[in-house]
């Protein structure tokens, strides 16, 4: 009986420690946002819920922008896996983000775009705090 209790206690402690050691948010590589596709979808949903008065045409254009961004991001991530040029990939990611922002600014009116900027700025600041980097990456 003592052996069974000891075994269960060791098993419980081991499982507890492994649960504590998991990356925050359950994402890959310690990222608290999940996969890039999940992060893009979450940003799109947040935009749709927080920006009032989006027309069907705007929603359609935004869907297209986010789909294209997801494809390009996937290609860039694949390139990153094959390359060791992290600085080059970081620059490319920044360029992609800026292009997405410009396309979205063309779709939204001024007030709507300010809301979009507040959403993405908050996300960048949160990511920066987790990574310990500059929020303007």
Beta strands, then each sheet from edge to edge (+ up, - down):
end
